[in-house]
Structure formats: structure tokens, C-alpha cells
Amino acid sequence: MKILVAGDRGYIGAVLVPFLRAAGHDVDGLDLGLYEGCDLGPALPDAGPRATLDMRNVTPAGLSAYDAVLCLAALSNDPLGDLNPAATYSVNLDGTLALARAAKRAGVERFLFSSSCSLYGAAGSAAVAEDAELFPVTPYGETKVIAERELSKLADDNFTPTYLRNATAYGASTRLRLDIVVNNLTAVALTTGQVRLESDGTPWRPLVHIEDISRAFLAILEAPRDVVHDQAFNVGRAQDNVQVRDIAEMVRAAVPGSTVTLADGAGPDIRNYRVDFGKLESAFPDLKLRWSVRDGIAELLQAYTAYGLTHDDFVSARFVRLRRIRELLAAGAVDEMLYRTTSSPFPACAPRGLDAGPV
Ligand SMILES: NC(=O)c1ccc[n+]([C@@H]2O[C@H](COP(=O)([O-])OP(=O)(O)OC[C@H]3O[C@@H](n4cnc5c(N)ncnc54)[C@H](O)[C@@H]3O)[C@@H](O)[C@H]2O)c1
């Protein structure tokens, strides 16, 4: 298949694209380039055709060659949505729909949307399936809900959107993110000796490794149309619904000498949901998600150690999306809606080791 991945230069894209290529697909990329140079280890290779482009400006003419478009491009977490909700709506909702409408007009048959389990928001401790009521608690979660609803209206005999409601991701990637819980706790434990919890550790979180997200994308891409047409799938494994304090304990056990601590004033987090992954399992009996959280922590520790991750890296803008966006805003490289202000490349990601200050 000829595939376009929008958001190919981000945390998941950096793993997904080589995964799809290894499965024999012909993959191009399209990305605004917000995190160019924000790498851990060797720079993300420039392999394959890729465009530095805002998906809000895509036209059908550029898309007619593709069998499938995968939309990962987004402002990708809850705190980013709090920075400027209008920008999150513009990128995550208007951008996704602009890309989907252009794809549909160009005759692209498959559209895979990287949605999120965070649209379940404050669902409590009973596991929620795809037909559950949605209670997003942030602008980010809201955009995922509305984007799915609007994409569904585009579904017809020639256009098949599918919504992958990914659990919170973890795992090593060249485009590392340290603003997601497993990666964060593992990094802080390694660099300070403390597994520092910002909440009281009681919230439930479903987790999934980025390679297993890639496996789910591949399975859905290659599935018969009637299995995936206008369908949402929770992506993750039942056994990886865990409480944040369980993650902390797994990290503590993996980092010799570390201890678990609570941040001052840490209380419960309102984002709290357990997720039912039965639909993915029954629709794709051959799809085996392989990673356990323990193995993912071991993989992260190996990558952090191999590439010399330091505490200064941990507090820098390089691996925290909100800090990097603030850096680009302060440099005037993007406007408040995160449109590029010039055609010249974005300022380089700050050198490793510079403290960006509090988020
Ligand atoms: N990482 C997770 O835990 C997780 C969990 C569930 C869902 N998701 C979803 O998966 C997708 C990818 O997540 P990620 O962790 O790789 O995020 P990321 O922030 O690392 O990558 C997003 C990429 O999108 C690009 N981008 C942003 N705005 C753009 C625009 N207007 N046009 C083109 N490109 C643009 C960025 O430059 C970046 O490379 C997102 O949609 C996110 O909401 C992520």
C-alpha cells in the first residue's frame, strides 16, 4: 500500500514509519516539524519522501497517490491543550478534518485517526468499552471526541475512517517524550533516585507500548473494509490498566536504590479511566500486543543509559512537548495558533543539558 503518515516526525511516528516499511508498505511523511532535532540518540533519519507541511493547509492534489492516510499529527497531550485551547482545537480538530476532507476528495479510501483513551476522561474504575459515554476533561480530550464524530460523517462507500483510541504510550523512540507517565517516572528515577509522583498515585491509566500501537495500525490498515469501517478500537491490553502507584512501584523495582516520593500537595488526578480492550482482541484474533510495562521500563532504562540521559535533559525543552512549544512561541517561530511565521526552519531544539525552567 502507498501510505501517508501525518505526524511522522513525532514520538509514535518515529517508530511507526519504519515498522510499516518493514511490513512492505511504501510510506511518505508530512509534518509541521515542531520537534525537529529533539532527539535522544542518533538523529531521526531523513529516510523516505517527507514534506514539512501544516496539515491544515493540505490540498487534495497532494494526496491522490495514496491508498491510506494516517493522522498522528496533533498537539499531543492534555497540558498543551491548557496552554491555548484554541490552538489545540485548530490543530487537532480543524487540521484533522482538513486532512480527512482533502483525502476523501482525492479518492483515498482509508483514513486512520490516532485518537486517545483520554476521551473517556473521568470514567472511574469500571472498564469502559468503545460504546461508553465520553467524559473528556481537557480540550485535548474534547478535540478527539469531536474529531471522531465529524470523521464519522465523512464515512461512505468510498471513504473508510477508523479511530484508534490509543492508551497512554510508553517506550523508547528517537523522538522521546518525557511528558508521558512511564517514560517520565523512569527518567526521573534514573536521574534523581526518586520516583516522583505528581498525583497521589490512585488514578487508573491504560498503557500501551509504541511498537504495539504500530502493530495495531498495521492490522487495521490491512484489515478488510467491513471490519474497520467507521469503527473505534481501544488499543492496549487489559492487563496494562494500572494505577499510577503501580507504575511507580515497577520503576522503583527496576532502578536500584530509588524510592517513591509524592510531590508537595499531590492529590488525586481527575483523569481516571480503565479501558476494555475486548473489541480489538475479537476483531483481530491474530494481533498479539507483546510488550509488558516491565519490559518497557527495562527498554527505556537501556536507552536512557546508552545515550547518557541526564537530569538537565530531563528538565530541558527537548523531550517535553509543552516546553518546546513555549520555546517556539518565545522565538516567534509560530503564532499563537501555532502557524509557522516564516518559511525558514524552526530554531534548533535547545542543546541537551539546558534547564528550561518550570512548565
Ligand atoms: N503518546 C501518547 O501517549 C498518545 C496516546 C494516545 C494518543 N496519542 C495520539 O497519537 C498521535 C501522535 O502522538 P505522539 O506522542 O507521537 O505526539 P508528538 O507530539 O510526539 O508528535 C506529533 C507530531 O505532529 C506534528 N504536528 C503537530 N501539528 C501539526 C500540523 N498542524 N501539521 C502537521 N504536523 C503537525 C508535530 O510536529 C509532531 O511531529 C497524536 O494524535 C496523539 O494525540 C498519543
The ligand as an SDF file (V2000), in Angstrom:
LIG
                    3D

 44 48  0  0  0  0  0  0  0  0999 V2000
    1.8290    9.4450   23.0160 N   0  0  0  0  0  0  0  0  0  0  0  0
    0.7130    9.0300   23.6010 C   0  0  0  0  0  0  0  0  0  0  0  0
    0.7000    8.6240   24.7890 O   0  0  0  0  0  0  0  0  0  0  0  0
   -0.5750    9.0180   22.8430 C   0  0  0  0  0  0  0  0  0  0  0  0
   -1.6650    8.3290   23.3870 C   0  0  0  0  0  0  0  0  0  0  0  0
   -2.8710    8.3500   22.7060 C   0  0  0  0  0  0  0  0  0  0  0  0
   -2.9950    9.0220   21.5110 C   0  0  0  0  0  0  0  0  0  0  0  0
   -1.9060    9.6930   21.0100 N   0  0  0  0  0  0  0  0  0  0  0  0
   -2.0750   10.4190   19.7510 C   0  0  0  0  0  0  0  0  0  0  0  0
   -1.1420    9.9070   18.8020 O   0  0  0  0  0  0  0  0  0  0  0  0
   -0.6760   10.9600   17.9610 C   0  0  0  0  0  0  0  0  0  0  0  0
    0.8400   11.0250   17.9830 C   0  0  0  0  0  0  0  0  0  0  0  0
    1.2890   11.2200   19.3280 O   0  0  0  0  0  0  0  0  0  0  0  0
    2.8310   11.4600   19.6370 P   0  0  0  0  0  0  0  0  0  0  0  0
    3.0390   11.0590   21.0520 O   0  0  0  0  0  0  0  0  0  0  0  0
    3.6810   10.8720   18.5860 O   0  0  0  0  0  0  0  0  0  0  0  0
    2.8800   13.0620   19.5620 O   0  0  0  0  0  0  0  0  0  0  0  0
    4.0950   14.0330   19.1560 P   0  0  0  0  0  0  0  0  0  0  0  0
    3.7810   15.3560   19.7470 O   0  0  0  0  0  0  0  0  0  0  0  0
    5.3880   13.4010   19.5180 O   0  0  0  0  0  0  0  0  0  0  0  0
    4.0000   14.0940   17.5660 O   0  0  0  0  0  0  0  0  0  0  0  0
    3.0200   14.8250   16.8780 C   0  0  0  0  0  0  0  0  0  0  0  0
    3.6300   15.2700   15.5610 C   0  0  0  0  0  0  0  0  0  0  0  0
    2.6360   16.0400   14.8690 O   0  0  0  0  0  0  0  0  0  0  0  0
    3.2750   17.1500   14.2610 C   0  0  0  0  0  0  0  0  0  0  0  0
    2.2840   18.2210   14.0550 N   0  0  0  0  0  0  0  0  0  0  0  0
    1.6840   18.9860   15.0010 C   0  0  0  0  0  0  0  0  0  0  0  0
    0.8380   19.8550   14.4140 N   0  0  0  0  0  0  0  0  0  0  0  0
    0.9000   19.6320   13.0800 C   0  0  0  0  0  0  0  0  0  0  0  0
    0.2440   20.2080   11.9400 C   0  0  0  0  0  0  0  0  0  0  0  0
   -0.6190   21.2130   12.0830 N   0  0  0  0  0  0  0  0  0  0  0  0
    0.5460   19.7260   10.7200 N   0  0  0  0  0  0  0  0  0  0  0  0
    1.4350   18.7060   10.5600 C   0  0  0  0  0  0  0  0  0  0  0  0
    2.0880   18.1320   11.6010 N   0  0  0  0  0  0  0  0  0  0  0  0
    1.8250   18.5800   12.8450 C   0  0  0  0  0  0  0  0  0  0  0  0
    4.3800   17.5350   15.2340 C   0  0  0  0  0  0  0  0  0  0  0  0
    5.3910   18.2950   14.5890 O   0  0  0  0  0  0  0  0  0  0  0  0
    4.8500   16.1780   15.7200 C   0  0  0  0  0  0  0  0  0  0  0  0
    5.9240   15.6880   14.9500 O   0  0  0  0  0  0  0  0  0  0  0  0
   -1.3660   12.2180   18.4520 C   0  0  0  0  0  0  0  0  0  0  0  0
   -2.5270   12.4240   17.6740 O   0  0  0  0  0  0  0  0  0  0  0  0
   -1.7440   11.9040   19.8740 C   0  0  0  0  0  0  0  0  0  0  0  0
   -2.8730   12.6400   20.2760 O   0  0  0  0  0  0  0  0  0  0  0  0
   -0.7100    9.7030   21.6380 C   0  0  0  0  0  0  0  0  0  0  0  0
  1  2  1  0
  2  3  2  0
  2  4  1  0
  4  5  1  0
  4 44  2  0
  5  6  2  0
  6  7  1  0
  7  8  2  0
  8  9  1  0
  8 44  1  0
  9 10  1  0
  9 42  1  0
 10 11  1  0
 11 12  1  0
 11 40  1  0
 12 13  1  0
 13 14  1  0
 14 15  2  0
 14 16  1  0
 14 17  1  0
 17 18  1  0
 18 19  2  0
 18 20  1  0
 18 21  1  0
 21 22  1  0
 22 23  1  0
 23 24  1  0
 23 38  1  0
 24 25  1  0
 25 26  1  0
 25 36  1  0
 26 27  1  0
 26 35  1  0
 27 28  2  0
 28 29  1  0
 29 30  1  0
 29 35  2  0
 30 31  1  0
 30 32  2  0
 32 33  1  0
 33 34  2  0
 34 35  1  0
 36 37  1  0
 36 38  1  0
 38 39  1  0
 40 41  1  0
 40 42  1  0
 42 43  1  0
M  CHG  2   8   1  16  -1
M  END
$$$$
